[in-house]
Amino acid sequence: MKAPHQQLRCFVLFAAFILAVLPHASRAQSPSPDSAGEGVGPVNVMCPVITDEPVDPRFTTEYDGVTVGLCCRKCLTKFEADPTAYINDIAEFSTVGLDDHTAHVNASRLDDQHADHDHDPPAEEGTSHQESESHQHREDSSMSSSTSQDNGHDHATDHDSGPKLTTWIGKLHQPATHLPIGLLIGAAIAEIGMIFTRKEWFRHAAGFCLVLGTLGALGAATLGWFNGGVALWDSDWVQATHRWLGTGTAALSVITLLFYLQMTRAESGSHPAFWYRASLFLTTSLVGTAGFFGGALVYGISHYAW
């Protein structure tokens, strides 16, 4: 039986660790002043990829020193892969100090759009038929392009189009991830303390963190499926990687907890402790990697670039 003052010291150290780690984990998810464009919002109102969708402030990127807004994560990925294919669809770009060539292209596109809707009577009957056919051809091309964009855009997963309760529950996924990240890493740190000092209170601290971290991982993974929708594989590889890393972390944390319980019941020996520690450190690596890809969903894959 441990002395009361030893147990009190264990919980005081654990509480101090949680208070030190969790604020840093929360700040790691917030954008830096540089990545946020120093508080300047996107220059555009409508998405340049899906032109009939309004911009979502969560999905922005930088192009030529200007913040561009997109409507969803999928459009952000498409824009960053080939911005020149969509940049001319942003009429506001001509007013933010871009080069003369880009402004000229935007002005030409606007003139063409106005010309498409110019229904003034023609001067000659012979040219009326030709202009009518040209106008119809442009309308057909525009409708075809719009249909192609809509067919390639999955609103079921990129926008909040599901049941209202499901959508609201899914929004709790982001704050819920901080609990398993901090606790599972805390369990690994406590187990390292046990390895080097052989003090049992480190083992108890690791077990306490592991139990709560496992419950947190199961809850965060469940909320993640609410947030991302039910899909075996997402069109965005970053989202798919984050989905299955998070799910794998939850499953592996349960296995680690079972190894821990087996070790506490076993007699002296190295094999139960070896499998518990191997599983614990693998779980810690997995939860950190899942957190990295979770941040990449919002801030881009290079959000930790120097």
N, C-alpha and C positions, 0 to 999 in steps of 0.2 A: 504494500500500500504506500503510495507516494505521499510525502508530507504535503500538507495544504499549501505551504509557501512555495513549493516547487510547482504545483499545479497552477497556482496563481501567476507565477513567473512565466509559465508556458503560454497562458492565455493573454497575458499582457504583451508578450513579444509577438504573438500572432496578430493581435489587434493593431499593434504598431506597424506590422508588415502590411496589413490590408490597407491601412490609412495612407501608407507611403506609396503603394503600387497602383491602386485603383485610380487616383487622380491622374497619374502619368498615362495610364492606359486610355483614359477618357480624352486627354489632350492629344494623344497620338492619332485619334480619329478626326480631329478638327483640322481644317485646312490652314496652311501657313499664310501670312499676309501676302507673300509673293504669289502663291498659287491662287489666291482669291482675287487677284487683280487689284489689290489695295482698295477693296470695297466697291469697285466699279462693277455694275451689273452688265449683263449681256447687251450688246448694241442692238440686237434684233428682237422682234416681238414674236415672229412666227418661225417655226423650225425650217431650216433650209433643205432638209432631206425629205420630210413629209410636210409640204408647204401649207397644208390646211390645219396643222396642229400647232397650238401655242407653245411657247418655250416653257420648259420646267427649269427653274433656277438651280435645281440640284445638278443639272447636267450641262456643264460649260467647258469650253476649251479656249486656248489662245491661238489666234492666227494673225500674223503680221502685227503683233502688239495689241490686238483688239480682242476683247472677250466675246465669244460667239456662244449663243445659247442653243440647246437642242431640246427636243421634247421627251426623249427617253434614252436609256442606256444603249439600245441597239443603234439609234441614229447617231449617237456620240461616237460609237465604234466605226460606223461607216464614214462619218465626216473626217475623223482623224486618219483613216486609211487613205482617203483621197479627197482632201479639202477642195481642190480646184474643180472637182466635179459638181460642187454644190455652192461654192462661195458666191457665184453670180446670181443666185436666187435670193440674196440678202440685199434688198434695195437700200437699207440704211447704211451700207458700207460706203456709199458715195459721199456721205456727210461726215465721216470720221477721219479724214485726212489721209486716205489711201493714195496710191500712185495714180497718175492721170490715165494710164491704160485701163486699170480696173474701173475707174469712174466712167470712162468712155464706154466700156462694155456694158455696165449697168444702165447707162442712159440709152444705149442702143436697144437693150432688151425692153426697157420701158416703152420706147417708141414703137417697137414691134407689137407690144401688147395693145397699145392704143390703136395701132393700125388694124389689128385683127377685129376691133369692134367699131371701125369707121364705116357706117352704113350710108354715107352721103351718096346720092344718086350719081352714077357714072355719066361721063359726057357722051359716050358712044355706046350703042347697043352691042357692038361686036366685042368690046372689052368687058362688058358686064358679065357675060358668061364665063370668061376666063377668070375674072376677079372672084366670081362666086365659087368656081371650082377651087381656086387657091385658098379662099377663106374656109371652105369646107374641109380641105385637106389639112389646114392648120388646126382646125377644131378637132378633127379625128385624131391627129397626132397628139394633141394635148390631152384628149380623153384617154388615149392609149397609154401615155406616160403616167397619168394619174392612176389608172387602174393597175399598172405595173408596180407603182410605188405602194399602193394599198395592199396588193397581194403579197408583197415582200415584207410587210410590217405586221407583226403579231401584237395586236392591241390587247389580247387576253393576258399576256405576260408583261408587256412593257408599260401598261397604264393600269390605273385602279379601276378596272371594269368588272371585277368580281362582286360577290355579295358584300354589302357594306360591312357586316360584322366580321367576315373573313379578312377583308382589306384592313380594317382597323386593328384586328389582332395581329396581323402580319407586321404592322408598324412597330410593334413592341420588340421585334427581333433585334434591332440595332442596340438598344440599351441593355437587353438581356445578355448580350455576348460578353460584356465586361466581367460579369460574375465568374463564368467558367475560366476565362482567360487568366484572371488574377489568381483564382484559387488553385487551379491545376499547376500553374507556375509556382505558386507558393508551396504546394505539396512537394514538387521536385526540389525546391531549395531546402525545405525542411529535411528531406531524405538525404540530401548531400551533407547537411549538418550532422545527421545520424551516422553517416559513413565515416566522417572524419573525427567525431568526438565520442561516438558510442554512447551518447546520452539518450535515454529512453524518451525524454520529453520531446525531442525532435521527432521521434517516431509517432508519438501521439499527435503532435501538431500536423504532421504529414497526413495522418489518417483523417483528422478533422477536416483539413482542406480538401482531401480527396472525396470524402462523402458529399460535402456541399458542392464541390466542383462538378461531380458527376451529375447531381441533380440539376445544376445549372446548365450543363452541356446538353442534357436531354431536353430541358425546356427551351433553350436557345435553338436547337436543331428543329424542334417541332414548330416553333414560331417562324423559322426560316422557310419551312415548306409552305406555311401560310403566306409568307411574304413573296416568295418566288413562284408560287403555283406548283402544281403537281406535274413534273416532267422528268423523264429519265435522263434527258440531255438537252441543254439549252443551246440556242443558236450562238449565243455569246460564250466563248470558251472560258472567259474569266468567271462568269456567273456559274457555269457548269462546274468548274474546278472548285469554286468556293462552296457550292452546294454539297458536293460529295466529300470534300475535306471536312466540312462541318458535321456531316452525317457520320463520317468515319471516326471523328473525334469523340462523338457521343457514344458510339458503339465500343470504341477502345477504352474509354474511361470506365465503362461498366466492367469490362474484362479486367482492367487494372484493379478495380475495387474488389473483385472476386479473388484475385491473386493476393491482395492485401489481407482479406479475411482468412484465406487459407494459410498465409504466413503466420498470422497471429495465433492460430490454433495449432500449428505444427510444432514439433519438438525442435530442439536446436539443430540447425543444418543450414547449408548455404543455398540449396536448390530453390526452396520457396522464395527466399529473399532475392535471388538472382532474377527469377521470372517477374516478380513484382517490380523490381527496379527497372528492368529492361522495358516492361510495358509502360511504366510511369514516365520514363524519359521519352519514349516514343510518342506517348500521348501529348506530352508538353510540346514536343517539336511540331506535332500535327496541329495543335490548337494555335500555335504561333503562326504557322503557315496559312491556316484558314483565316486568321485575322488579317494577314497581309492581303490576301485576295479579296476579303471583305472591304478593306479600304480602297483597293484598286477598282472596285465596282463604282465607287463614288468619285474618287479623285484621280483615276487613271493608273495604269500599271507602273508608271515611273514616279509614284507619289513619294517615294523615299529617295529619289535621285539627289545627289549632292548639289 
